[in-house]
Amino acid sequence: MPATPSPEPHTSSSAADIDQADQSEAEAQGIQSLRDAYLCPWEAWVVNRPPSDFNEVPVVEGGSPDPEIINDETAGDPGTTHLLIDIQPVDSRPLQIKEIRIKILERTPAPTAEEATLVGLQNGQCGEPPATLDAYADLDGGADFATVTFDGGETLPQEIVDGRQLAVNLTVETRTCDCLWVPEIVWSKDGEVKTTEFRIDGKDFRTIATDGLERRAWQQDLNTLEWSEIVFDETILD
């Protein structure tokens, strides 16, 4: 998925240090993210600003999103977050991925059409990432955790050995909330079981429902670099 701004973690400095330690521990075992590869050439967000704030394309010189409008505090993924968790052990010792679950950090009602806008920018081309294990979670409901289910015949636990690579294509969606969440990965190595909260750059994930929100989208001409308003592509919300 494109590099969607995620909100700054709502944690104390000591908790933020723990978040970074979790991320470092995951990366040290070869557990990383390929999230940037999704939805190209589209970038899309639910932005907690009214449609009247989007009479012009919200970009700065060079074509990147205007950080005054689309930033960690104002924006989240529209309805669905795609996360490709790429796992390739760093040495020859077996690494077993025992479970993935979604820990919901905060759940608030979805914004209204007067409070937020669904914004899309289309500005390039790229390929599709590989995926070997499709997983899904629904954030709606009242529980503190959302269950991760798997499509097809494969599921967890899985042991990764002999240079094997596992890519978990995780889709997390909501129809009702503005939710902060983080995946928890339960894994074991050398007989020791650990649970790691998985973040990108130490930040929580944020997914915001899109029902009823006004859509705005712009496309950049790759030759002239000029932007023009177009119809929002609803297929990127699937």
Secondary structure, 3 states (H helix, E strand, C coil): CCCCCCCCCCCCHHHHHHHHHHHHHHHHCCEEECHHHCCCCEEEEEECCCHHHCCCCCECCCCCECCCCCCCCCEEEECEEEEEEEECCCCCCCEEEEEEEEEEEEEEECCCCCCCEEEEEECCCCCCCCCCEEEEEECCCCCCEECCEECCCCCCCEEECCCCCEEEEEEEECCCEEEEEEEEEEEEECCEEEEEECCECCECEEEECCCCCEEEEEEECCCCCCEEEECCCHHHHC
